[in-house]
């Protein structure tokens, strides 16, 4: 999970909790200004999580200032001293929330960035990502240099327009192909990776002839899936296929490795 997603989940959970408590307060006919003060916690939380130090300070001051002015103007059944006590409580609550949410942003953000840099799995397809691809290709190339062990790479390229149009319809082509086709129809020793709109199948200890046989099988199943989602046209125009073997296609495989590395650069 990326930090931005984690942050949104936190905001959503807290916002729903605070809103639910505000509804409960309204049902119990709690003073209207107290309900408003309760809801202002959401503003404090959002500004602290997304605005950095300045956002946290601004959210705290604006929320506290707004509540304080309105509480003093409309005290309801509360006396002046009670109103000041309530303002003091909000000062404490808003302050703690600002510090806590700012701490979450500064500390957890770097924690998640560290996890992302170690992550080897593509979230959508559950196969290897660019980092995994680069690591595996480097390992296979080093293995060949030491022991002259061959390996092959099959590259399936999906037309971006096809992928995007299906996504708008609620269909994740990349996920379906990765999970339903490639994972089910490759050996346990084969490695799968995604790079953009491409799938790459790494076949250890497999030469060009064996890679062609594997490619034909996988290509047939992928085209059958694509044809089911094509309104018209030829699946061959949507799916590009390339079979590469090392060391015969060293330059092309090195180019894939370079592309994967470039995608990892910030």
C-alpha positions as CSV (number, residue, x, y, z in Angstrom):
1,X,0.0,0.0,0.0
2,X,1.3,3.4,-0.9
3,X,1.4,6.2,1.7
4,X,-1.2,8.3,-0.1
5,X,-3.7,5.4,0.1
6,X,-2.9,4.9,3.8
7,X,-3.4,8.6,4.4
8,X,-6.8,8.6,2.7
9,X,-7.9,5.6,4.7
10,X,-7.0,7.3,7.9
11,X,-8.9,10.5,6.9
12,X,-11.9,8.5,5.8
13,X,-12.1,6.4,9.0
14,X,-11.6,9.4,11.3
15,X,-14.1,11.5,9.3
16,X,-16.8,8.8,9.4
17,X,-16.2,8.3,13.2
18,X,-16.4,12.0,13.9
19,X,-19.5,12.5,11.7
20,X,-21.2,9.5,13.4
21,X,-20.5,10.9,16.8
22,X,-21.9,14.3,15.7
23,X,-25.1,12.6,14.5
24,X,-25.4,10.9,17.9
25,X,-24.9,14.2,19.6
26,X,-27.6,15.8,17.4
27,X,-30.0,13.0,18.3
28,X,-29.3,13.6,22.0
29,X,-30.1,17.3,21.3
30,X,-26.6,18.4,22.3
31,X,-25.9,22.1,22.0
32,X,-25.4,23.1,18.3
33,X,-22.1,24.8,18.9
34,X,-20.7,21.7,20.5
35,X,-21.6,19.7,17.5
36,X,-19.9,22.2,15.3
37,X,-16.8,22.1,17.5
38,X,-16.8,18.4,17.2
39,X,-17.0,18.5,13.3
40,X,-14.2,21.1,13.2
41,X,-11.9,18.2,14.3
42,X,-12.2,16.9,10.7
43,X,-10.7,20.2,9.4
44,X,-7.9,20.0,11.9
45,X,-7.1,16.4,10.9
46,X,-7.2,17.1,7.2
47,X,-5.1,20.2,7.3
48,X,-2.5,18.5,9.6
49,X,-2.2,15.4,7.3
50,X,-2.0,17.3,4.0
51,X,-0.6,20.7,4.8
52,X,2.6,20.1,6.7
53,X,3.6,22.3,9.6
54,X,1.9,25.4,8.2
55,X,-1.2,23.5,7.4
56,X,-1.4,21.9,10.8
57,X,-0.9,25.3,12.5
58,X,-3.4,27.1,10.2
59,X,-6.0,24.3,10.7
60,X,-5.6,24.5,14.5
61,X,-5.8,28.3,14.7
62,X,-8.7,28.7,12.3
63,X,-10.8,25.9,13.9
64,X,-10.1,27.0,17.5
65,X,-10.7,30.7,16.5
66,X,-14.0,29.9,14.8
67,X,-15.2,27.7,17.6
68,X,-14.2,30.3,20.3
69,X,-15.9,33.2,18.6
70,X,-19.1,31.3,18.0
71,X,-19.1,29.7,21.5
72,X,-18.8,33.1,23.1
73,X,-21.4,34.7,20.9
74,X,-23.9,31.9,21.3
75,X,-23.4,30.5,24.8
76,X,-26.9,29.0,25.0
77,X,-27.6,27.6,28.4
78,X,-23.9,27.8,29.4
79,X,-22.4,30.6,31.5
80,X,-19.4,32.6,30.5
81,X,-17.1,30.5,32.7
82,X,-18.4,27.3,31.3
83,X,-17.9,28.6,27.7
84,X,-14.3,29.4,28.5
85,X,-13.8,25.9,29.9
86,X,-15.2,24.4,26.7
87,X,-12.9,26.5,24.7
88,X,-10.0,25.3,26.8
89,X,-11.0,21.7,26.2
90,X,-11.1,22.3,22.4
91,X,-7.7,24.0,22.6
92,X,-6.4,20.7,24.1
93,X,-8.2,18.4,21.7
94,X,-7.4,20.4,18.6
95,X,-3.7,20.7,19.7
96,X,-3.3,17.0,20.3
97,X,-5.0,16.2,17.0
98,X,-2.7,18.6,15.1
99,X,0.4,17.2,16.7
100,X,-0.6,13.6,16.3
101,X,-1.7,13.9,12.6
102,X,1.5,15.9,11.8
103,X,3.5,13.2,13.4
104,X,1.7,10.5,11.4
105,X,2.5,12.4,8.2
106,X,6.1,13.0,8.9
107,X,6.9,9.6,10.4
108,X,4.7,7.2,8.5
109,X,5.4,8.8,5.2
110,X,9.0,7.8,5.3
111,X,8.1,4.4,6.6
112,X,5.9,3.8,3.6
113,X,8.5,5.2,1.2
114,X,11.0,2.7,2.6
115,X,8.5,-0.1,2.1
116,X,7.7,1.1,-1.5
117,X,11.4,1.0,-2.3
118,X,11.6,-2.6,-1.1
119,X,8.3,-3.6,-2.8
120,X,8.7,-6.1,-5.6
121,X,5.0,-6.8,-6.4
122,X,2.7,-4.9,-8.7
123,X,-0.4,-3.9,-6.8
124,X,-2.9,-4.4,-9.7
125,X,-1.7,-7.6,-11.2
126,X,0.1,-9.3,-8.3
127,X,3.1,-10.2,-10.5
128,X,6.5,-8.6,-10.2
129,X,7.0,-4.9,-10.8
130,X,9.8,-3.0,-12.5
131,X,12.1,-3.4,-9.5
132,X,11.5,-7.2,-9.5
133,X,12.1,-7.3,-13.3
134,X,15.4,-5.4,-13.0
135,X,16.6,-7.7,-10.2
136,X,15.7,-10.9,-12.0
137,X,17.2,-9.9,-15.3
138,X,20.4,-8.8,-13.6
139,X,20.5,-12.2,-11.7
140,X,20.0,-14.2,-15.0
141,X,22.6,-12.2,-16.8
142,X,25.1,-12.7,-14.0
143,X,24.3,-16.4,-14.0
144,X,24.9,-16.7,-17.7
145,X,28.3,-14.9,-17.3
146,X,29.3,-17.4,-14.7
147,X,27.9,-20.7,-15.9
148,X,26.9,-19.9,-19.5
149,X,23.3,-20.7,-18.5
150,X,20.8,-19.6,-21.2
151,X,17.4,-17.9,-20.5
152,X,14.7,-16.4,-22.5
153,X,12.2,-13.5,-22.1
154,X,8.8,-13.3,-23.7
155,X,7.4,-9.8,-24.0
156,X,3.7,-9.2,-24.4
157,X,2.8,-5.6,-25.1
158,X,-0.9,-4.5,-24.8
159,X,-2.1,-1.5,-26.8
160,X,-2.5,1.4,-24.2
161,X,-5.8,2.5,-25.8
162,X,-7.3,-1.0,-25.3
163,X,-6.2,-1.2,-21.7
164,X,-7.5,2.3,-20.9
165,X,-10.9,1.8,-22.6
166,X,-11.5,-1.5,-20.7
167,X,-10.5,0.2,-17.5
168,X,-13.2,2.9,-18.0
169,X,-15.7,0.0,-18.3
170,X,-14.5,-1.4,-15.0
171,X,-12.4,-4.2,-16.5
172,X,-8.7,-4.5,-15.5
173,X,-7.2,-6.2,-18.5
174,X,-3.7,-6.3,-16.9
175,X,-5.0,-7.9,-13.7
176,X,-7.1,-10.5,-15.6
177,X,-4.3,-11.5,-17.9
178,X,-1.7,-11.5,-15.1
179,X,-3.7,-13.6,-12.7
180,X,-6.0,-15.7,-14.9
181,X,-3.6,-16.5,-17.8
182,X,0.0,-16.0,-17.0
183,X,0.1,-17.2,-13.4
184,X,-2.0,-20.3,-14.3
185,X,-0.1,-21.2,-17.5
186,X,3.6,-20.8,-16.5
187,X,5.9,-23.0,-14.6
188,X,6.7,-22.4,-10.9
189,X,10.3,-21.5,-11.9
190,X,9.2,-19.0,-14.5
191,X,9.2,-15.3,-13.3
192,X,6.4,-12.9,-14.3
193,X,6.7,-9.1,-14.3
194,X,4.8,-6.1,-15.4
195,X,6.3,-2.9,-16.9
196,X,3.6,-0.4,-17.9
197,X,1.3,-2.0,-20.4
198,X,3.7,-4.9,-20.9
199,X,4.1,-8.3,-19.4
200,X,7.5,-10.0,-19.3
201,X,7.9,-13.8,-18.8
202,X,11.4,-14.8,-17.8
203,X,12.1,-18.5,-18.6
204,X,15.3,-19.8,-16.8
205,X,17.3,-22.4,-18.6
206,X,15.1,-22.1,-21.7
207,X,16.5,-21.5,-25.2
208,X,14.8,-19.9,-28.2
209,X,13.0,-23.0,-29.3
210,X,11.5,-23.7,-25.9
211,X,10.6,-20.1,-25.5
212,X,8.7,-20.1,-28.9
213,X,6.6,-23.1,-27.7
214,X,5.8,-21.4,-24.4
215,X,5.0,-18.1,-26.2
216,X,2.6,-19.8,-28.7
217,X,0.6,-21.3,-25.8
218,X,0.4,-18.1,-23.8
219,X,-0.3,-16.0,-26.8
220,X,-3.2,-18.1,-27.8
221,X,-4.8,-17.8,-24.4
222,X,-4.2,-14.1,-24.2
223,X,-5.7,-13.5,-27.6
224,X,-8.7,-15.5,-26.7
225,X,-9.2,-13.3,-23.6
226,X,-8.7,-10.1,-25.7
227,X,-11.2,-11.2,-28.4
228,X,-13.8,-11.6,-25.7
229,X,-13.4,-8.0,-24.8
230,X,-13.1,-6.6,-28.3
231,X,-16.2,-5.1,-29.9
232,X,-14.6,-5.5,-33.3
233,X,-11.1,-5.9,-34.8
234,X,-8.2,-8.3,-34.6
235,X,-6.6,-9.3,-31.3
236,X,-3.2,-9.3,-33.1
237,X,-3.5,-5.5,-33.4
238,X,-3.9,-5.2,-29.7
239,X,-1.3,-7.6,-28.5
240,X,2.4,-7.4,-29.5
241,X,4.6,-10.4,-28.9
242,X,8.4,-10.7,-28.9
243,X,10.6,-13.6,-27.9
244,X,14.1,-12.9,-26.8
245,X,16.9,-15.3,-25.8
246,X,20.1,-14.6,-24.0
247,X,22.9,-14.2,-25.2
248,X,21.6,-14.1,-28.8
249,X,19.4,-11.0,-28.1
250,X,21.7,-9.5,-25.5
251,X,21.1,-5.9,-26.7
252,X,17.3,-6.1,-26.6
253,X,17.3,-7.7,-23.1
254,X,19.8,-5.1,-21.9
255,X,17.4,-2.4,-23.3
256,X,14.6,-3.9,-21.3
257,X,16.8,-3.8,-18.2
258,X,17.7,-0.2,-18.8
259,X,14.0,0.7,-19.3
260,X,13.0,-1.0,-16.1
261,X,15.8,0.9,-14.3
262,X,14.7,4.2,-15.7
263,X,11.2,3.7,-14.5
264,X,12.5,3.3,-11.0
265,X,14.2,6.7,-11.0
266,X,12.3,9.4,-9.0
